[in-house]
């Protein structure tokens, strides 16, 4: 995971290592790619499957807008 973070310049935020899948399974995720978006109020939306750059930007914009 550290190599992936370094390669893609993702070190600007904390990362959780989920080696045994316990964190993801808590969200009902058993395949990748999957995304978990946490809003300011703590609610979690899980999307299963590929999202793409535009879809990811839209979800981030939605979360930032509140």
MARMIDREN-953695 format. One record per atom (N, C-alpha, C): residue in three letters; chain; atom name; x, z, y. Coordinates in nm, 3 decimals. Layout:
REM MARMIDREN-953695
aa:Ala, ch:A, at:CA, x:X, z:Z, y:Y
...
***
This chain:
REM MARMIDREN-953695
aa:Unk, ch:A, at:N, x:0.082, z:0.000, y:-0.118
aa:Unk, ch:A, at:CA, x:0.000, z:0.000, y:0.000
aa:Unk, ch:A, at:C, x:0.087, z:0.000, y:0.125
aa:Unk, ch:A, at:N, x:0.196, z:0.073, y:0.123
aa:Unk, ch:A, at:CA, x:0.283, z:0.080, y:0.241
aa:Unk, ch:A, at:C, x:0.336, z:-0.058, y:0.278
aa:Unk, ch:A, at:N, x:0.373, z:-0.138, y:0.178
aa:Unk, ch:A, at:CA, x:0.420, z:-0.274, y:0.205
aa:Unk, ch:A, at:C, x:0.311, z:-0.358, y:0.271
aa:Unk, ch:A, at:N, x:0.188, z:-0.347, y:0.222
aa:Unk, ch:A, at:CA, x:0.075, z:-0.422, y:0.280
aa:Unk, ch:A, at:C, x:0.055, z:-0.383, y:0.426
aa:Unk, ch:A, at:N, x:0.057, z:-0.253, y:0.454
aa:Unk, ch:A, at:CA, x:0.039, z:-0.203, y:0.591
aa:Unk, ch:A, at:C, x:0.150, z:-0.256, y:0.681
aa:Unk, ch:A, at:N, x:0.274, z:-0.251, y:0.634
aa:Unk, ch:A, at:CA, x:0.386, z:-0.302, y:0.712
aa:Unk, ch:A, at:C, x:0.378, z:-0.453, y:0.734
aa:Unk, ch:A, at:N, x:0.348, z:-0.526, y:0.628
aa:Unk, ch:A, at:CA, x:0.342, z:-0.672, y:0.635
aa:Unk, ch:A, at:C, x:0.239, z:-0.720, y:0.736
aa:Unk, ch:A, at:N, x:0.124, z:-0.655, y:0.739
aa:Unk, ch:A, at:CA, x:0.015, z:-0.701, y:0.825
aa:Unk, ch:A, at:C, x:0.002, z:-0.620, y:0.954
aa:Unk, ch:A, at:N, x:0.098, z:-0.533, y:0.983
aa:Unk, ch:A, at:CA, x:0.098, z:-0.459, y:1.109
aa:Unk, ch:A, at:C, x:-0.022, z:-0.368, y:1.125
aa:Unk, ch:A, at:N, x:-0.059, z:-0.297, y:1.019
aa:Unk, ch:A, at:CA, x:-0.178, z:-0.213, y:1.020
aa:Unk, ch:A, at:C, x:-0.147, z:-0.065, y:1.035
aa:Unk, ch:A, at:N, x:-0.030, z:-0.033, y:1.084
aa:Unk, ch:A, at:CA, x:0.011, z:0.107, y:1.091
aa:Unk, ch:A, at:C, x:-0.040, z:0.184, y:1.210
aa:Unk, ch:A, at:N, x:-0.126, z:0.124, y:1.291
aa:Unk, ch:A, at:CA, x:-0.171, z:0.192, y:1.414
aa:Unk, ch:A, at:C, x:-0.287, z:0.288, y:1.391
aa:Unk, ch:A, at:N, x:-0.336, z:0.299, y:1.266
aa:Unk, ch:A, at:CA, x:-0.443, z:0.395, y:1.238
aa:Unk, ch:A, at:C, x:-0.420, z:0.455, y:1.100
aa:Unk, ch:A, at:N, x:-0.478, z:0.572, y:1.072
aa:Unk, ch:A, at:CA, x:-0.455, z:0.638, y:0.944
aa:Unk, ch:A, at:C, x:-0.513, z:0.559, y:0.826
aa:Unk, ch:A, at:N, x:-0.450, z:0.569, y:0.711
aa:Unk, ch:A, at:CA, x:-0.494, z:0.505, y:0.589
aa:Unk, ch:A, at:C, x:-0.510, z:0.611, y:0.480
aa:Unk, ch:A, at:N, x:-0.614, z:0.596, y:0.400
aa:Unk, ch:A, at:CA, x:-0.635, z:0.687, y:0.288
aa:Unk, ch:A, at:C, x:-0.599, z:0.613, y:0.159
aa:Unk, ch:A, at:N, x:-0.520, z:0.676, y:0.076
aa:Unk, ch:A, at:CA, x:-0.486, z:0.619, y:-0.054
aa:Unk, ch:A, at:C, x:-0.594, z:0.664, y:-0.153
aa:Unk, ch:A, at:N, x:-0.659, z:0.567, y:-0.214
aa:Unk, ch:A, at:CA, x:-0.767, z:0.594, y:-0.309
aa:Unk, ch:A, at:C, x:-0.727, z:0.540, y:-0.445
aa:Unk, ch:A, at:N, x:-0.615, z:0.589, y:-0.497
aa:Unk, ch:A, at:CA, x:-0.555, z:0.535, y:-0.620
aa:Unk, ch:A, at:C, x:-0.649, z:0.539, y:-0.739
aa:Unk, ch:A, at:N, x:-0.733, z:0.640, y:-0.748
aa:Unk, ch:A, at:CA, x:-0.823, z:0.651, y:-0.864
aa:Unk, ch:A, at:C, x:-0.965, z:0.600, y:-0.834
aa:Unk, ch:A, at:N, x:-0.988, z:0.550, y:-0.713
aa:Unk, ch:A, at:CA, x:-1.119, z:0.495, y:-0.677
aa:Unk, ch:A, at:C, x:-1.226, z:0.597, y:-0.645
aa:Unk, ch:A, at:N, x:-1.189, z:0.723, y:-0.634
aa:Unk, ch:A, at:CA, x:-1.288, z:0.829, y:-0.610
aa:Unk, ch:A, at:C, x:-1.358, z:0.815, y:-0.475
aa:Unk, ch:A, at:N, x:-1.283, z:0.780, y:-0.372
aa:Unk, ch:A, at:CA, x:-1.344, z:0.767, y:-0.239
aa:Unk, ch:A, at:C, x:-1.444, z:0.653, y:-0.239
aa:Unk, ch:A, at:N, x:-1.401, z:0.534, y:-0.284
aa:Unk, ch:A, at:CA, x:-1.492, z:0.418, y:-0.284
aa:Unk, ch:A, at:C, x:-1.613, z:0.443, y:-0.373
aa:Unk, ch:A, at:N, x:-1.595, z:0.502, y:-0.489
aa:Unk, ch:A, at:CA, x:-1.709, z:0.524, y:-0.578
aa:Unk, ch:A, at:C, x:-1.810, z:0.618, y:-0.514
aa:Unk, ch:A, at:N, x:-1.765, z:0.707, y:-0.427
aa:Unk, ch:A, at:CA, x:-1.856, z:0.794, y:-0.353
aa:Unk, ch:A, at:C, x:-1.950, z:0.717, y:-0.262
aa:Unk, ch:A, at:N, x:-1.909, z:0.596, y:-0.224
aa:Unk, ch:A, at:CA, x:-1.991, z:0.508, y:-0.141
aa:Unk, ch:A, at:C, x:-2.066, z:0.407, y:-0.226
aa:Unk, ch:A, at:N, x:-2.055, z:0.415, y:-0.359
aa:Unk, ch:A, at:CA, x:-2.121, z:0.321, y:-0.447
aa:Unk, ch:A, at:C, x:-2.049, z:0.188, y:-0.460
aa:Unk, ch:A, at:N, x:-1.920, z:0.187, y:-0.428
aa:Unk, ch:A, at:CA, x:-1.841, z:0.064, y:-0.432
aa:Unk, ch:A, at:C, x:-1.756, z:0.064, y:-0.558
aa:Unk, ch:A, at:N, x:-1.770, z:-0.045, y:-0.636
aa:Unk, ch:A, at:CA, x:-1.694, z:-0.058, y:-0.759
aa:Unk, ch:A, at:C, x:-1.619, z:-0.189, y:-0.767
aa:Unk, ch:A, at:N, x:-1.627, z:-0.271, y:-0.662
aa:Unk, ch:A, at:CA, x:-1.554, z:-0.398, y:-0.657
aa:Unk, ch:A, at:C, x:-1.497, z:-0.417, y:-0.517
aa:Unk, ch:A, at:N, x:-1.399, z:-0.502, y:-0.509
aa:Unk, ch:A, at:CA, x:-1.340, z:-0.538, y:-0.380
aa:Unk, ch:A, at:C, x:-1.352, z:-0.688, y:-0.364
aa:Unk, ch:A, at:N, x:-1.365, z:-0.742, y:-0.244
aa:Unk, ch:A, at:CA, x:-1.359, z:-0.669, y:-0.119
aa:Unk, ch:A, at:C, x:-1.491, z:-0.597, y:-0.089
aa:Unk, ch:A, at:N, x:-1.478, z:-0.486, y:-0.021
aa:Unk, ch:A, at:CA, x:-1.592, z:-0.408, y:0.027
aa:Unk, ch:A, at:C, x:-1.552, z:-0.343, y:0.159
aa:Unk, ch:A, at:N, x:-1.650, z:-0.313, y:0.239
aa:Unk, ch:A, at:CA, x:-1.625, z:-0.255, y:0.370
aa:Unk, ch:A, at:C, x:-1.716, z:-0.134, y:0.389
aa:Unk, ch:A, at:N, x:-1.663, z:-0.028, y:0.447
aa:Unk, ch:A, at:CA, x:-1.743, z:0.088, y:0.484
aa:Unk, ch:A, at:C, x:-1.726, z:0.110, y:0.633
aa:Unk, ch:A, at:N, x:-1.835, z:0.101, y:0.706
aa:Unk, ch:A, at:CA, x:-1.833, z:0.119, y:0.851
aa:Unk, ch:A, at:C, x:-1.896, z:0.253, y:0.884
aa:Unk, ch:A, at:N, x:-1.823, z:0.336, y:0.958
aa:Unk, ch:A, at:CA, x:-1.870, z:0.469, y:0.993
aa:Unk, ch:A, at:C, x:-1.901, z:0.469, y:1.142
aa:Unk, ch:A, at:N, x:-2.026, z:0.498, y:1.178
aa:Unk, ch:A, at:CA, x:-2.066, z:0.500, y:1.318
aa:Unk, ch:A, at:C, x:-2.030, z:0.634, y:1.381
aa:Unk, ch:A, at:N, x:-2.045, z:0.643, y:1.511
aa:Unk, ch:A, at:CA, x:-2.009, z:0.765, y:1.585
aa:Unk, ch:A, at:C, x:-2.090, z:0.885, y:1.537
aa:Unk, ch:A, at:N, x:-2.211, z:0.863, y:1.487
aa:Unk, ch:A, at:CA, x:-2.293, z:0.975, y:1.441
aa:Unk, ch:A, at:C, x:-2.263, z:1.013, y:1.296
aa:Unk, ch:A, at:N, x:-2.167, z:0.945, y:1.235
aa:Unk, ch:A, at:CA, x:-2.125, z:0.977, y:1.099
aa:Unk, ch:A, at:C, x:-2.199, z:0.900, y:0.991
aa:Unk, ch:A, at:N, x:-2.297, z:0.819, y:1.028
aa:Unk, ch:A, at:CA, x:-2.366, z:0.739, y:0.926
aa:Unk, ch:A, at:C, x:-2.273, z:0.630, y:0.875
aa:Unk, ch:A, at:N, x:-2.290, z:0.594, y:0.749
aa:Unk, ch:A, at:CA, x:-2.202, z:0.498, y:0.684
aa:Unk, ch:A, at:C, x:-2.284, z:0.379, y:0.636
aa:Unk, ch:A, at:N, x:-2.236, z:0.259, y:0.668
aa:Unk, ch:A, at:CA, x:-2.295, z:0.135, y:0.617
aa:Unk, ch:A, at:C, x:-2.191, z:0.069, y:0.529
aa:Unk, ch:A, at:N, x:-2.227, z:0.039, y:0.404
aa:Unk, ch:A, at:CA, x:-2.135, z:-0.025, y:0.310
aa:Unk, ch:A, at:C, x:-2.180, z:-0.169, y:0.289
aa:Unk, ch:A, at:N, x:-2.086, z:-0.260, y:0.304
aa:Unk, ch:A, at:CA, x:-2.111, z:-0.402, y:0.277
aa:Unk, ch:A, at:C, x:-2.022, z:-0.444, y:0.163
aa:Unk, ch:A, at:N, x:-2.080, z:-0.502, y:0.060
aa:Unk, ch:A, at:CA, x:-2.005, z:-0.549, y:-0.055
aa:Unk, ch:A, at:C, x:-1.976, z:-0.698, y:-0.038
aa:Unk, ch:A, at:N, x:-1.853, z:-0.738, y:-0.065
aa:Unk, ch:A, at:CA, x:-1.816, z:-0.879, y:-0.059
aa:Unk, ch:A, at:C, x:-1.733, z:-0.911, y:0.064
aa:Unk, ch:A, at:N, x:-1.695, z:-1.037, y:0.070
aa:Unk, ch:A, at:CA, x:-1.611, z:-1.085, y:0.180
aa:Unk, ch:A, at:C, x:-1.690, z:-1.084, y:0.310
aa:Unk, ch:A, at:N, x:-1.622, z:-1.059, y:0.419
aa:Unk, ch:A, at:CA, x:-1.686, z:-1.052, y:0.549
aa:Unk, ch:A, at:C, x:-1.634, z:-1.160, y:0.643
aa:Unk, ch:A, at:N, x:-1.508, z:-1.192, y:0.633
aa:Unk, ch:A, at:CA, x:-1.449, z:-1.292, y:0.721
aa:Unk, ch:A, at:C, x:-1.418, z:-1.234, y:0.858
aa:Unk, ch:A, at:N, x:-1.333, z:-1.303, y:0.931
aa:Unk, ch:A, at:CA, x:-1.289, z:-1.253, y:1.062
aa:Unk, ch:A, at:C, x:-1.404, z:-1.240, y:1.160
aa:Unk, ch:A, at:N, x:-1.489, z:-1.341, y:1.169
aa:Unk, ch:A, at:CA, x:-1.601, z:-1.336, y:1.265
aa:Unk, ch:A, at:C, x:-1.698, z:-1.224, y:1.230
aa:Unk, ch:A, at:N, x:-1.728, z:-1.209, y:1.102
aa:Unk, ch:A, at:CA, x:-1.818, z:-1.102, y:1.060
aa:Unk, ch:A, at:C, x:-1.761, z:-0.965, y:1.089
aa:Unk, ch:A, at:N, x:-1.632, z:-0.948, y:1.067
aa:Unk, ch:A, at:CA, x:-1.568, z:-0.820, y:1.095
aa:Unk, ch:A, at:C, x:-1.569, z:-0.791, y:1.244
aa:Unk, ch:A, at:N, x:-1.541, z:-0.891, y:1.326
aa:Unk, ch:A, at:CA, x:-1.547, z:-0.873, y:1.471
aa:Unk, ch:A, at:C, x:-1.687, z:-0.833, y:1.516
aa:Unk, ch:A, at:N, x:-1.789, z:-0.896, y:1.459
aa:Unk, ch:A, at:CA, x:-1.927, z:-0.863, y:1.495
aa:Unk, ch:A, at:C, x:-1.959, z:-0.718, y:1.460
aa:Unk, ch:A, at:N, x:-1.918, z:-0.674, y:1.341
aa:Unk, ch:A, at:CA, x:-1.946, z:-0.534, y:1.299
aa:Unk, ch:A, at:C, x:-1.874, z:-0.435, y:1.388
aa:Unk, ch:A, at:N, x:-1.749, z:-0.465, y:1.422
aa:Unk, ch:A, at:CA, x:-1.674, z:-0.375, y:1.511
aa:Unk, ch:A, at:C, x:-1.739, z:-0.371, y:1.649
aa:Unk, ch:A, at:N, x:-1.778, z:-0.486, y:1.701
aa:Unk, ch:A, at:CA, x:-1.846, z:-0.490, y:1.832
aa:Unk, ch:A, at:C, x:-1.973, z:-0.408, y:1.829
aa:Unk, ch:A, at:N, x:-2.050, z:-0.420, y:1.721
aa:Unk, ch:A, at:CA, x:-2.174, z:-0.342, y:1.707
aa:Unk, ch:A, at:C, x:-2.146, z:-0.193, y:1.709
aa:Unk, ch:A, at:N, x:-2.043, z:-0.150, y:1.635
aa:Unk, ch:A, at:CA, x:-2.008, z:-0.008, y:1.630
aa:Unk, ch:A, at:C, x:-1.961, z:0.042, y:1.766
aa:Unk, ch:A, at:N, x:-1.882, z:-0.037, y:1.835
aa:Unk, ch:A, at:CA, x:-1.831, z:0.004, y:1.967
aa:Unk, ch:A, at:C, x:-1.943, z:0.010, y:2.071
aa:Unk, ch:A, at:N, x:-2.045, z:-0.073, y:2.055
aa:Unk, ch:A, at:CA, x:-2.157, z:-0.075, y:2.150
aa:Unk, ch:A, at:C, x:-2.250, z:0.044, y:2.129
aa:Unk, ch:A, at:N, x:-2.238, z:0.107, y:2.012
aa:Unk, ch:A, at:CA, x:-2.319, z:0.225, y:1.983
aa:Unk, ch:A, at:C, x:-2.448, z:0.188, y:1.923
***
